[in-house]
Amino acid sequence: MKIAVITSGGDAQGMNSFIEAFVKNCNHEVVYYKSGIKGIYERDIFPISKKDVDGISSLGGSVIKTSRFKEDFLKADVQKRCIENLKEDKIDCLIILGGDGSKKASQIFSKHIKTLFVPASIDNDIDGLESIGFDSALNRIVECIDNVKTTARSHNRDFVIEVMGNGSEFIAKSCDLAGLPDITILSEKDIEGALKKVAL
């Protein structure tokens, strides 16, 4: 069996850990497409061995590169070419690490080839699953908030800290549950109400 691995969309801490663990424990031929779905489209394919992945779990980002290819992949001719390239490369199974957009792409691929989707997104925007990278992102943000609090108290000032989410509120809500911020704004619609609370 020939298995291809890609990382798609934004990178998330833990992608390299998954790749290292998978390649080291897989008894089949493993290859990867550089820069995700774009790599499939451009047929930018490389072999990957146990030696290649040794020690990459401690690295951030994605050693096999990633990119955003969503707008291009919506086109039927691009999808067709990607499927044809996978077949020409004799790929039996495709593993996709990514977020919500990558999940939608995996559903398209699954109609033509065995596809495994692995949620990897700091936004944690995959229903019913906790994504690789979410816990790391949350811990880093908690650390940053703790560090900023001392400066805020020293200067008797308020600080606004914006976190990522891409339409998902998991990071902000989780920080709020941890009791870190004095006020948590989950939507731009809530800003006016939050400012009134600060004024009090």
Contact map, one row per residue, 1 for C-alpha under 8 A:
11100000000000000000000000011000000000000000000000000000000000000000000000000000000000000011100000000000000000000000000000000000000000000000000000000000000000000000000000000000000000000000000000000000
11110000000000000000000000011110000000000000000000000000000000000000000000000000000000000111100000000000000000000000000000000000000000000000000000000000000000000000000000000000000000000000000000000000
11111000000000000000000000011110000000000000000000000000000000000000000000000000000000000011111000000000000000000000000000000000000000000000000000000000000000000000000000000000000000000000000000000000
01111100000000000000000000000111100000000000000000000000000000000000000000000000000000000011111000000000000000000000000000000000000000000000000000000000000000000000000000000000000000000000000000000000
00111110000000000000000000000111100000000000000000000000000000000000000000000000000000000000011110000000000000000000000000000000000000000000000000000000000000000000000000000000000000000000000000000000
00011111000000000000000000000001111110000000000000000000000000010100000000000000000000000000011110000000000000000000000000000000000000000000000000000000000000000000000000000000000000000000000000000000
00001111101000100000000000000000001100000000000000000000000001011110000000000000000000000000000111000000000000000000000000000000000000000000000000000000000000000000000000000000000000000000000000000000
00000111111000000000000000000000001110000000000000000000000000000111000000000000000000000000000111100100000000000000000000000000000000000000000000000000000000000000000000000000000000000000000000000000
00000011111000000000000000000000000100000000000000000000000000000111100000000000000000000000000001101100000000000000000000000000000000000000000000000000000000000000000000000000000000000000000000000000
00000001111100000000000000000000000000000000000000000000000000000111000000000000000000000000000001100000000000000000000010000000000000000000000000000000000000000000000000000000000000000000000000000000
00000011111110100000000000000000000000000000000000000000000011000100000000000000000000000000000001000000000000000000000110000000000000000000000000000000000000000000000000000000000000000000000000000000
00000000011111100000000000000000000000000000000000000000000111000000000000000000000000000000000000000000000000000000000111000000000111000000000000000000000000000000000000000000000000000000000000000000
00000000001111110000000000000000000000000000000000000000000110000000000000000000000000000000000000000000000000000000000001000000000110011000000000000000000000000000000000000000000000000000000000000000
00000000000111111100000000000000000000000000000000000000100100000000000000000000000000000000000000000000000000000000000100000000000110000000000000000000000000000000000000000000000000000000000000000000
00000010001111111110000000000000000000000000000000000000100011000000000000000000000000000000000010000000000000000000000100000000000110000000000000000000000000000000000000000000000000000000000000000000
00000000000011111111000000000000000000000000000000000001111111100000000000000000000000000000000000000000000000000000000000000000000000000000000000000000000000000000000000000000000000000000000000000000
00000000000001111111100000000000000000000000000000000001110000000000000000000000000000000000000000000000000000000000000000000000000000000000000000000000000000000000000000000000000000000000000000000000
00000000000001111111110000000000000000000000000000000000100000000000000000000000000000000000000000000000000000000000000000000000000000000000000000000000000000000000000000000000000000000000000000000000
00000000000000111111111000000000000000000000000000001000100000000000000000000000000000000000000000000000000000000000000000000000000000000000000000000000000000000000000000000000000000000000000000000000
00000000000000011111111100000000000000000000000001001111100000000000000000000000000000000000000000000000000000000000000000000000000000000000000000000000000000000000000000000000000000000000000000000000
00000000000000001111111110000000000000000000000000000000000000000000000000000000000000000000000000000000000000000000000000000000000000000000000000000000000000000000000000000000000000000000000000000000
00000000000000000111111111000000000000000000000000000000000000000000000000000000000000000000000000000000000000000000000000000000000000000000000000000000000000000000000000000000000000000000000000000000
00000000000000000011111111000100000000000000000111001000000000000000000000000000000000000000000000000000000000000000000000000000000000000000000000000000000000000000000000000000000000000000000000000000
00000000000000000001111111000000000000000000000011001000000000000000000000000000000000000000000000000000000000000000000000000000000000000000000000000000000000000000000000000000000000000000000000000000
00000000000000000000111111100000000000000000000000000000000000000000000000000000000000000000000000000000000000000000000000000000000000000000000000000000000000000000000000000000000000000000000000000000
00000000000000000000011111111100000000000000000000000000000000000000000000000000000000000000000000000000000000000000000000000000000000000000000000000000000000000000000000000000000000000000000000000000
00000000000000000000000011111000000000000000000000000000000000000000000000000000000000000000000000000000000000000000000000000000000000000000000000000000000000000000000000000000000000000000000000000000
11100000000000000000000001111100000000000000000000000000000000000000000000000000000000000000000000000000000000000000000000000000000000000000000000000000000000000000000000000000000000000000000000000000
11100000000000000000000001111110000000000000000000000000000000000000000000000000000000000000000000000000000000000000000000000000000000000000000000000000000000000000000000000000000000000000000000000000
01111000000000000000001001011111000000000000001110000000000000000000000000000000000000000000000000000000000000000000000000000000000000000000000000000000000000000000000000000000000000000000000000000000
01111000000000000000000000001111100000000000111100000000000000000000000000000000000000000000000000000000000000000000000000000000000000000000000000000000000000000000000000000000000000000000000000000000
00011100000000000000000000000111110000000000111100000000000000010000000000000000000000000000000000000000000000000000000000000000000000000000000000000000000000000000000000000000000000000000000000000000
00011100000000000000000000000011111110110011110000000000000000010000000000000000000000000000000000000000000000000000000000000000000000000000000000000000000000000000000000000000000000000000000000000000
00000100000000000000000000000001111101110001110000000000000000011100000000000000000000000000000000000000000000000000000000000000000000000000000000000000000000000000000000000000000000000000000000000000
00000111000000000000000000000000111111100000000000000000000000011110000000000000000000000000000000000000000000000000000000000000000000000000000000000000000000000000000000000000000000000000000000000000
00000111100000000000000000000000111111110000000000000000000000001110000000000000000000000000000000000000000000000000000000000000000000000000000000000000000000000000000000000000000000000000000000000000
00000101000000000000000000000000101111111000000000000000000000000010100000000000010000000000000000000000000000000000000000000000000000000000000000000000000000000000000000000000000000000000000000000000
00000000000000000000000000000000011111111100000000000000000000000011100000000000000000000000000000000000000000000000000000000000000000000000000000000000000000000000000000000000000000000000000000000000
00000000000000000000000000000000111111111111100000000000000000000000000000000000000000000000000000000000000000000000000000000000000000000000000000000000000000000000000000000000000000000000000000000000
00000000000000000000000000000000110111111111100000000000000000000000000000000000010011000000000000000000000000000000000000000000000000000000000000000000000000000000000000000000000000000000000000000000
00000000000000000000000000000000000011111111000000000000000000000000000000000100110010000000000000000000000000000000000000000000000000000000000000000000000000000000000000000000000000000000000000000000
00000000000000000000000000000000000001111111000000000000000000000000000000000000000000000000000000000000000000000000000000000000000000000000000000000000000000000000000000000000000000000000000000000000
00000000000000000000000000000000100000111111100000000000000000000000000000000000000010000000000000000000000000000000000000000000000000000000000000000000000000000000000000000000000000000000000000000000
00000000000000000000000000000000110000111111110000000000000000000000000000000000000000000000000000000000000000000000000000000000000000000000000000000000000000000000000000000000000000000000000000000000
00000000000000000000000000000011110000110011111000000000000000000000000000000000000000000000000000000000000000000000000000000000000000000000000000000000000000000000000000000000000000000000000000000000
00000000000000000000000000000011110000000001111100000000000000000000000000000000000000000000000000000000000000000000000000000000000000000000000000000000000000000000000000000000000000000000000000000000
00000000000000000000000000000111000000000000111110000000000000000000000000000000000000000000000000000000000000000000000000000000000000000000000000000000000000000000000000000000000000000000000000000000
00000000000000000000001000000111000000000000011111011000000000000000000000000000000000000000000000000000000000000000000000000000000000000000000000000000000000000000000000000000000000000000000000000000
00000000000000000000001100000100000000000000001111111000000000000000000000000000000000000000000000000000000000000000000000000000000000000000000000000000000000000000000000000000000000000000000000000000
00000000000000000001001100000000000000000000000111111100000000000000000000000000000000000000000000000000000000000000000000000000000000000000000000000000000000000000000000000000000000000000000000000000
00000000000000000000000000000000000000000000000011111100000000000000000000000000000000000000000000000000000000000000000000000000000000000000000000000000000000000000000000000000000000000000000000000000
00000000000000000000000000000000000000000000000111111100000000000000000000000000000000000000000000000000000000000000000000000000000000000000000000000000000000000000000000000000000000000000000000000000
00000000000000000011001100000000000000000000000111111111000000000000000000000000000000000000000000000000000000000000000000000000000000000000000000000000000000000000000000000000000000000000000000000000
00000000000000000001000000000000000000000000000001111111100000000000000000000000000000000000000000000000000000000000000000000000000000000000000000000000000000000000000000000000000000000000000000000000
00000000000000000001000000000000000000000000000000001111110000000000000000000000000000000000000000000000000000000000000000000000000000000000000000000000000000000000000000000000000000000000000000000000
00000000000000011001000000000000000000000000000000001111111000100000000000000000000000000000000000000000000000000000000000000000000000000000000000000000000000000000000000000000000000000000000000000000
00000000000001111111000000000000000000000000000000000111111100000000000000000000000000000000000000000000000000000000000000000000000000000000000000000000000000000000000000000000000000000000000000000000
00000000000000011000000000000000000000000000000000000011111100000000000000000000000000000000000000000000000000000000000000000000000000000000000000000000000000000000000000000000000000000000000000000000
00000000000000010000000000000000000000000000000000000001111111000000000000000000000000000000000000000000000000000000000000000000000000000000000000000000000000000000000000000000000000000000000000000000
00000000000111010000000000000000000000000000000000000000111111000000000000000000000000000000000000000000000000000000000000000000000000000000000000000000000000000000000000000000000000000000000000000000
00000000001110110000000000000000000000000000000000000000001111101000000000000000000000000000000000000000000000000000000000000000000000000000000000000000000000000000000000000000000000000000000000000000
00000010001100110000000000000000000000000000000000000000001111111100000000000000000000000000000000000000000000000000000000000000000000000000000000000000000000000000000000000000000000000000000000000000
00000000000000010000000000000000000000000000000000000001000011111000000000000000000000000000000000000000000000000000000000000000000000000000000000000000000000000000000000000000000000000000000000000000
00000110000000000000000000000001111000000000000000000000000001111100000000000000000000000000000000000000000000000000000000000000000000000000000000000000000000000000000000000000000000000000000000000000
00000010000000000000000000000000011100000000000000000000000011111110000000000000000000000000000000000000000000000000000000000000000000000000000000000000000000000000000000000000000000000000000000000000
00000111111000000000000000000000011100000000000000000000000001011111000000000000000000000000000000000000000000000000000000000000000000000000000000000000000000000000000000000000000000000000000000000000
00000011110000000000000000000000001111000000000000000000000000001111100000000000000000000000000000000000000000000000000000000000000000000000000000000000000000000000000000000000000000000000000000000000
00000001110000000000000000000000000001000000000000000000000000000111110000000000000000000000000000000000000000000000000000000000000000000000000000000000000000000000000000000000000000000000000000000000
00000000100000000000000000000000000011000000000000000000000000000011111110000000000000000000000000000000000000000000000000000000000000000000000000000000000000000000000000000000000000000000000000000000
00000000000000000000000000000000000000000000000000000000000000000001111111000000000000000000000000001000000000000000000000000000000000000000000000000000000000000000000000000000000000000000000000000000
00000000000000000000000000000000000000000000000000000000000000000000111111100000000000000000000000000000000000000000000000000000000000000000000000000000000000000000000000000000000000000000000000000000
00000000000000000000000000000000000000000000000000000000000000000000111111100100000000000000000000000000000000000000000000000000000000000000000000000000000000000000000000000000000000000000000000000000
00000000000000000000000000000000000000000000000000000000000000000000111111110110000000000000000000000000100000000000000000000000000000000000000000000000000000000000000000000000000000000000000000000000
00000000000000000000000000000000000000000000000000000000000000000000011111110110000000000000000000000000000000000000000000000000000000000000000000000000000000000000000000000000000000000000000000000000
00000000000000000000000000000000000000000000000000000000000000000000001111111110000000000000000000000000000000000000000000000000000000000000000000000000000000000000000000000000000000000000000000000000
00000000000000000000000000000000000000000000000000000000000000000000000011111111000000000000000000000000000000000000000000000000000000000000000000000000000000000000000000000000000000000000000000000000
00000000000000000000000000000000000000000000000000000000000000000000000000111111100000000000000000000000000000000000000000000000000000000000000000000000000000000000000000000000000000000000000000000000
00000000000000000000000000000000000000001000000000000000000000000000000111111111110000000000000000000000000000000000000000000000000000000000000000000000000000000000000000000000000000000000000000000000
00000000000000000000000000000000000000000000000000000000000000000000000011111111111000000000000000000000000000000000000000000000000000000000000000000000000000000000000000000000000000000000000000000000
00000000000000000000000000000000000000000000000000000000000000000000000000011111111100000000000000000000000000000000000000000000000000000000000000000000000000000000000000000000000000000000000000000000
00000000000000000000000000000000000000001000000000000000000000000000000000001111111110000000000000000000000000000000000000000000000000000000000000000000000000000000000000000000000000000000000000000000
00000000000000000000000000000000000010011000000000000000000000000000000000000111111111000000000000000000000000000000000000000000000000000000000000000000000000000000000000000000000000000000000000000000
00000000000000000000000000000000000000000000000000000000000000000000000000000011111111100000000000000000000010010000000000000000000000000000000000000000000000000000000000000000000000000000000000000000
00000000000000000000000000000000000000000000000000000000000000000000000000000001111111110000000000000000000000000000000000000000000000000000000000000000000000000000000000000000000000000000000000000000
00000000000000000000000000000000000000011010000000000000000000000000000000000000111111111000000000000000000000000000000000000000000000000000000000000000000000000000000000000000000000000000000000000000
00000000000000000000000000000000000000010000000000000000000000000000000000000000011111111110000000000000000000000000000000000000000000000000000000000000000000000000000000000000000000000000000000000000
00000000000000000000000000000000000000000000000000000000000000000000000000000000001111111110000000000000000000000000000000000000000000000000000000000000000000000000000000000000000000000000000000000000
00000000000000000000000000000000000000000000000000000000000000000000000000000000000111111110000000000000000000000000000000000000000000000000000000000000000000000000000000000000000000000000000000000000
00000000000000000000000000000000000000000000000000000000000000000000000000000000000011111110000000000000000000000000000000000000000000000000000000000000000000000000000000000000000000000000000000000000
01000000000000000000000000000000000000000000000000000000000000000000000000000000000001111111000000000000000000000000000000000000000000000000000000000000000000000000000000000000000000000000000000000000
11110000000000000000000000000000000000000000000000000000000000000000000000000000000001111111110000000000000000000000000000000000000000000000000000000000000000000000000000000000000000000000000000000000
11110000000000000000000000000000000000000000000000000000000000000000000000000000000000000111110000000000000000001100000000000000000000000000000000000000000000000000000000000000000000000000000000000000
11110000000000000000000000000000000000000000000000000000000000000000000000000000000000000011111000000000000000001111000000000000000000000000000000000000000000000000000000000000000000000000000000000000
00111100000000000000000000000000000000000000000000000000000000000000000000000000000000000011111100000000000000001111000000000000000000000000000000000000000000000000000000000000000000000000000000000000
00111100000000000000000000000000000000000000000000000000000000000000000000000000000000000000111110000000000000000011110000000000000000000000000000000000000000000000000000000000000000000000000000000000
00001111000000000000000000000000000000000000000000000000000000000000000000000000000000000000011111000100010000000011110000000000000000000000000000000000000000000000000000000000000000000000000000000000
00001111000000100000000000000000000000000000000000000000000000000000000000000000000000000000001111100100000000000000111100000000000000000000000000000000000000000000000000000000000000000000000000000000
00000011111000000000000000000000000000000000000000000000000000000000000000000000000000000000000111111110000000000000111110000000000000000000000000000000000000000000000000000000000000000000000000000000
00000001110000000000000000000000000000000000000000000000000000000000000000000000000000000000000011111110000000000000001110111100001000000000000000000000000000000000000000000000000000000000000000000000
00000000000000000000000000000000000000000000000000000000000000000000000000000000000000000000000001111111000000000000000000001100000000000000000000000000000000000000000000000000000000000000000000000000
00000000100000000000000000000000000000000000000000000000000000000000010000000000000000000000000001111111100000000000000000000000000000000000000000000000000000000000000000000000000000000000000000000000
00000001100000000000000000000000000000000000000000000000000000000000000000000000000000000000000111111111110000000000100000000000000000000000000000000000000000000000000000000000000000000000000000000000
00000000000000000000000000000000000000000000000000000000000000000000000000000000000000000000000001111111111000000000101000000000000000000000000000000000000000000000000000000000000000000000000000000000
00000000000000000000000000000000000000000000000000000000000000000000000000000000000000000000000000011111111100000000000000000000000000000000000000000000000000000000000000000000000000000000000000000000
00000000000000000000000000000000000000000000000000000000000000000000000010000000000000000000000000001111111110000000000000000000000000000000000000000000000000000000000000000000000000000000000000000000
00000000000000000000000000000000000000000000000000000000000000000000000000000000000000000000000100000111111111000011100000000000000000000000000000000000000000000000000000000000000000000000000000000000
00000000000000000000000000000000000000000000000000000000000000000000000000000000000000000000000000000011111111100010000000000000000000000000000000000000000000000000000000000000000000000000000000000000
00000000000000000000000000000000000000000000000000000000000000000000000000000000000000000000000000000001111111110000000000000000000000000000000000000000000000000000000000000000000000000000000000000000
00000000000000000000000000000000000000000000000000000000000000000000000000000000001000000000000000000000111111111110000000000000000000000000000000000000000000000000000000000000000000000000000000000000
00000000000000000000000000000000000000000000000000000000000000000000000000000000000000000000000000000000011111111110000000000000000000000000000000000000000000000000000000000000000000000000000000000000
00000000000000000000000000000000000000000000000000000000000000000000000000000000000000000000000000000000001111111100000000000000000000000000000000000000000000000000000000000000000000000000000000000000
00000000000000000000000000000000000000000000000000000000000000000000000000000000001000000000000000000000000111111100000000000000000000000000000000000000000000000000000000000000000000000000000000000000
00000000000000000000000000000000000000000000000000000000000000000000000000000000000000000001110000000000000011111110000000000000000000000000000000000000000000000000000000000000000000000000000000000000
00000000000000000000000000000000000000000000000000000000000000000000000000000000000000000001110000000000000011111111000000000000000000000000000000000000000000000000000000000000000000000000000000000000
00000000000000000000000000000000000000000000000000000000000000000000000000000000000000000000111100000000011011001111100000000000000000000000000000000000000000000000000000000000000000000000000000000000
00000000000000000000000000000000000000000000000000000000000000000000000000000000000000000000111100000000010000000111110000000000000000000000000000000000000000000000000000000000000000000000000000000000
00000000000000000000000000000000000000000000000000000000000000000000000000000000000000000000001111000110010000000011111000000000000000000000000000000000000000000000000000000000000000000000000000000000
00000000000000000000000000000000000000000000000000000000000000000000000000000000000000000000001111000000000000000001111100000000000000000000000000000000000000000000000000000000000000000000000000000000
00000000000000000000000000000000000000000000000000000000000000000000000000000000000000000000000011100010000000000000111110000100111100000000000000000000000000000000000000000000000000000000000000000000
00000000001101100000000000000000000000000000000000000000000000000000000000000000000000000000000011100000000000000000011111010000001111000000000000000000000000000000000000000000000000000000000000000000
00000000011100000000000000000000000000000000000000000000000000000000000000000000000000000000000001100000000000000000001111111000001111000000000000000000000000000000000000000000000000000000000000000000
00000000000110000000000000000000000000000000000000000000000000000000000000000000000000000000000000000000000000000000000111110000001111111000000000000000000000000000100000000000000000000000000000000000
00000000000000000000000000000000000000000000000000000000000000000000000000000000000000000000000000100000000000000000000011111000001001000000000000000000000000000001110111100000000000000000000000000000
00000000000000000000000000000000000000000000000000000000000000000000000000000000000000000000000000100000000000000000000111111100111001000000000000000000000000000000000101100000000000000000000000000000
00000000000000000000000000000000000000000000000000000000000000000000000000000000000000000000000000110000000000000000000010111110001000000000000000000000000000000000000101000000000000000000000000000000
00000000000000000000000000000000000000000000000000000000000000000000000000000000000000000000000000110000000000000000001000011111111000000000000000000000000000000000000000000000000000000000000000000000
00000000000000000000000000000000000000000000000000000000000000000000000000000000000000000000000000000000000000000000000000001111100000000000000000000000000000000000000000000000000000000000000000000000
00000000000000000000000000000000000000000000000000000000000000000000000000000000000000000000000000000000000000000000000000000111110000000000000000000000000000000000000000000000000000000000000000000000
00000000000000000000000000000000000000000000000000000000000000000000000000000000000000000000000000000000000000000000001000010111111000000000000000000000000000000000000000000000000000000000000000000000
00000000000000000000000000000000000000000000000000000000000000000000000000000000000000000000000000000000000000000000001000010101111101000000000000000000000000000000000000000000000000000000000000000000
00000000000000000000000000000000000000000000000000000000000000000000000000000000000000000000000000100000000000000000001111111100111111000000000000000000000000000000000000000000000000000000000000000000
00000000000111100000000000000000000000000000000000000000000000000000000000000000000000000000000000000000000000000000001111000000011111100000000000000000000000000000000000000000000000000000000000000000
00000000000111100000000000000000000000000000000000000000000000000000000000000000000000000000000000000000000000000000000111000000001111111000000000000000000000000000000000000000000000000000000000000000
00000000000100000000000000000000000000000000000000000000000000000000000000000000000000000000000000000000000000000000000111110000011111111100000000000000000000000000000000100000000000000000000000000000
00000000000000000000000000000000000000000000000000000000000000000000000000000000000000000000000000000000000000000000000001000000000111111110000000000000000000000000000000000000000000000000000000000000
00000000000010000000000000000000000000000000000000000000000000000000000000000000000000000000000000000000000000000000000001000000000011111111000000000000000000000000000000000000000000000000000000000000
00000000000010000000000000000000000000000000000000000000000000000000000000000000000000000000000000000000000000000000000001000000000011111111100000000000000000000000000000000000000000000000000000000000
00000000000000000000000000000000000000000000000000000000000000000000000000000000000000000000000000000000000000000000000000000000000001111111110000000000000000000000000000100110000000000000000000000000
00000000000000000000000000000000000000000000000000000000000000000000000000000000000000000000000000000000000000000000000000000000000000111111111000000000000000000000000000000000000000000000000000000000
00000000000000000000000000000000000000000000000000000000000000000000000000000000000000000000000000000000000000000000000000000000000000011111111100000000000000000000000000000000000000000000000000000000
00000000000000000000000000000000000000000000000000000000000000000000000000000000000000000000000000000000000000000000000000000000000000001111111110000000000000000010000000000000000000000000000000000000
00000000000000000000000000000000000000000000000000000000000000000000000000000000000000000000000000000000000000000000000000000000000000000111111111000000000000000000000000000010000100000000000000000000
00000000000000000000000000000000000000000000000000000000000000000000000000000000000000000000000000000000000000000000000000000000000000000011111111100000000000000000000000000000000000000000000000000000
00000000000000000000000000000000000000000000000000000000000000000000000000000000000000000000000000000000000000000000000000000000000000000001111111110000000000000000000000000000000000000000000000000000
00000000000000000000000000000000000000000000000000000000000000000000000000000000000000000000000000000000000000000000000000000000000000000000111111111000000000001000000000000000000110000000000000000000
00000000000000000000000000000000000000000000000000000000000000000000000000000000000000000000000000000000000000000000000000000000000000000000011111111100000000000000000000000000000100000000000000000000
00000000000000000000000000000000000000000000000000000000000000000000000000000000000000000000000000000000000000000000000000000000000000000000001111111110000000000000000000000000000000000000000000000000
00000000000000000000000000000000000000000000000000000000000000000000000000000000000000000000000000000000000000000000000000000000000000000000000111111111000000100000000000000000000000000000000000000000
00000000000000000000000000000000000000000000000000000000000000000000000000000000000000000000000000000000000000000000000000000000000000000000000011111111100000000000000000000000000000000000000000000000
00000000000000000000000000000000000000000000000000000000000000000000000000000000000000000000000000000000000000000000000000000000000000000000000001111111110000000000000000000000000000000000000000000000
00000000000000000000000000000000000000000000000000000000000000000000000000000000000000000000000000000000000000000000000000000000000000000000000000111111111000000000000000000000000000000000000000000000
00000000000000000000000000000000000000000000000000000000000000000000000000000000000000000000000000000000000000000000000000000000000000000000000000011111111111100000000000000000000000000000000000000000
00000000000000000000000000000000000000000000000000000000000000000000000000000000000000000000000000000000000000000000000000000000000000000000000000001111111110000000000000000000000000000000000000000000
00000000000000000000000000000000000000000000000000000000000000000000000000000000000000000000000000000000000000000000000000000000000000000000000000000111111110000000000000000000000000000000000000000000
00000000000000000000000000000000000000000000000000000000000000000000000000000000000000000000000000000000000000000000000000000000000000000000000000000011111110000000000000000000000000000000000000000000
00000000000000000000000000000000000000000000000000000000000000000000000000000000000000000000000000000000000000000000000000000000000000000000000000000001111111000000000000000000000000000000000000000000
00000000000000000000000000000000000000000000000000000000000000000000000000000000000000000000000000000000000000000000000000000000000000000000000000000001111111100000000000000000000000000000000000000000
00000000000000000000000000000000000000000000000000000000000000000000000000000000000000000000000000000000000000000000000000000000000000000000000000000001000111110000000000000000000000000000000000000000
00000000000000000000000000000000000000000000000000000000000000000000000000000000000000000000000000000000000000000000000000000000000000000000000000010001000011111000000000000000000000000000000000000000
00000000000000000000000000000000000000000000000000000000000000000000000000000000000000000000000000000000000000000000000000000000000000000000000000000000000001111100000000000000000000000000000000000000
00000000000000000000000000000000000000000000000000000000000000000000000000000000000000000000000000000000000000000000000000000000000000000000000010000000000000111110000000000000000000000000000000000000
00000000000000000000000000000000000000000000000000000000000000000000000000000000000000000000000000000000000000000000000000000000000000000000000000000000000000011111000000000000000000000000000000000000
00000000000000000000000000000000000000000000000000000000000000000000000000000000000000000000000000000000000000000000000000000000000000000000100000000000000000001111100000110000000000000000000000000000
00000000000000000000000000000000000000000000000000000000000000000000000000000000000000000000000000000000000000000000000000100000000000000000000000000000000000000111110000100000000000000000000000000000
00000000000000000000000000000000000000000000000000000000000000000000000000000000000000000000000000000000000000000000000001100000000000000000000000000000000000000011111111110000000000000000000000000000
00000000000000000000000000000000000000000000000000000000000000000000000000000000000000000000000000000000000000000000000000100000000000000000000000000000000000000001111100000000000000000000000000000000
00000000000000000000000000000000000000000000000000000000000000000000000000000000000000000000000000000000000000000000000000000000000000000000000000000000000000000000111110000000000000000000000000000000
00000000000000000000000000000000000000000000000000000000000000000000000000000000000000000000000000000000000000000000000000111000000000000000000000000000000000000000111111100000000000000000000000000000
00000000000000000000000000000000000000000000000000000000000000000000000000000000000000000000000000000000000000000000000000100000000000000000000000000000000000000000101111111000000000000100000000000000
00000000000000000000000000000000000000000000000000000000000000000000000000000000000000000000000000000000000000000000000000111000000000000000000000000000000000000000100111111100000000000000000000000000
00000000000000000000000000000000000000000000000000000000000000000000000000000000000000000000000000000000000000000000000000110000000001000100000000000000000000000011100111111110000000000000000000000000
00000000000000000000000000000000000000000000000000000000000000000000000000000000000000000000000000000000000000000000000000000000000000000000000000000000000000000010100011111111000000011100000000000000
00000000000000000000000000000000000000000000000000000000000000000000000000000000000000000000000000000000000000000000000000000000000000000000000000000000000000000000000011111111100000010100000000000000
00000000000000000000000000000000000000000000000000000000000000000000000000000000000000000000000000000000000000000000000000000000000000000100000000000000000000000000000001111111110000000000000000000000
00000000000000000000000000000000000000000000000000000000000000000000000000000000000000000000000000000000000000000000000000000000000000000100010000000000000000000000000000111111111110000000000000000000
00000000000000000000000000000000000000000000000000000000000000000000000000000000000000000000000000000000000000000000000000000000000000000000000000000000000000000000000000011111111110110000000000000000
00000000000000000000000000000000000000000000000000000000000000000000000000000000000000000000000000000000000000000000000000000000000000000000000000000000000000000000000000001111111100000000000000000000
00000000000000000000000000000000000000000000000000000000000000000000000000000000000000000000000000000000000000000000000000000000000000000000000000000000000000000000000000000111111100000000000000000000
00000000000000000000000000000000000000000000000000000000000000000000000000000000000000000000000000000000000000000000000000000000000000000000000000000000000000000000000000000011111111000000000000000000
00000000000000000000000000000000000000000000000000000000000000000000000000000000000000000000000000000000000000000000000000000000000000000000010011000000000000000000000000000011111111000000000000000000
00000000000000000000000000000000000000000000000000000000000000000000000000000000000000000000000000000000000000000000000000000000000000000000000010000000000000000000000000000011001111110000000000000000
00000000000000000000000000000000000000000000000000000000000000000000000000000000000000000000000000000000000000000000000000000000000000000000000000000000000000000000000000000000001111110000000000000000
00000000000000000000000000000000000000000000000000000000000000000000000000000000000000000000000000000000000000000000000000000000000000000000000000000000000000000000000000000001000011111000000001000000
00000000000000000000000000000000000000000000000000000000000000000000000000000000000000000000000000000000000000000000000000000000000000000000000000000000000000000000000000011001000011111100000001000000
00000000000000000000000000000000000000000000000000000000000000000000000000000000000000000000000000000000000000000000000000000000000000000000000000000000000000000000000000010000000000111111011001000000
00000000000000000000000000000000000000000000000000000000000000000000000000000000000000000000000000000000000000000000000000000000000000000000000000000000000000000000000010011000000000011111010000000000
00000000000000000000000000000000000000000000000000000000000000000000000000000000000000000000000000000000000000000000000000000000000000000000000000000000000000000000000000000000000000001111111000000000
00000000000000000000000000000000000000000000000000000000000000000000000000000000000000000000000000000000000000000000000000000000000000000000000000000000000000000000000000000000000000001111111000000000
00000000000000000000000000000000000000000000000000000000000000000000000000000000000000000000000000000000000000000000000000000000000000000000000000000000000000000000000000000000000000000011111100000000
00000000000000000000000000000000000000000000000000000000000000000000000000000000000000000000000000000000000000000000000000000000000000000000000000000000000000000000000000000000000000001111111111000000
00000000000000000000000000000000000000000000000000000000000000000000000000000000000000000000000000000000000000000000000000000000000000000000000000000000000000000000000000000000000000001011111111100000
00000000000000000000000000000000000000000000000000000000000000000000000000000000000000000000000000000000000000000000000000000000000000000000000000000000000000000000000000000000000000000000111111110000
00000000000000000000000000000000000000000000000000000000000000000000000000000000000000000000000000000000000000000000000000000000000000000000000000000000000000000000000000000000000000000000011111111000
00000000000000000000000000000000000000000000000000000000000000000000000000000000000000000000000000000000000000000000000000000000000000000000000000000000000000000000000000000000000000111000011111111100
00000000000000000000000000000000000000000000000000000000000000000000000000000000000000000000000000000000000000000000000000000000000000000000000000000000000000000000000000000000000000000000001111111110
00000000000000000000000000000000000000000000000000000000000000000000000000000000000000000000000000000000000000000000000000000000000000000000000000000000000000000000000000000000000000000000000111111111
00000000000000000000000000000000000000000000000000000000000000000000000000000000000000000000000000000000000000000000000000000000000000000000000000000000000000000000000000000000000000000000000011111111
00000000000000000000000000000000000000000000000000000000000000000000000000000000000000000000000000000000000000000000000000000000000000000000000000000000000000000000000000000000000000000000000001111111
00000000000000000000000000000000000000000000000000000000000000000000000000000000000000000000000000000000000000000000000000000000000000000000000000000000000000000000000000000000000000000000000000111111
00000000000000000000000000000000000000000000000000000000000000000000000000000000000000000000000000000000000000000000000000000000000000000000000000000000000000000000000000000000000000000000000000011111
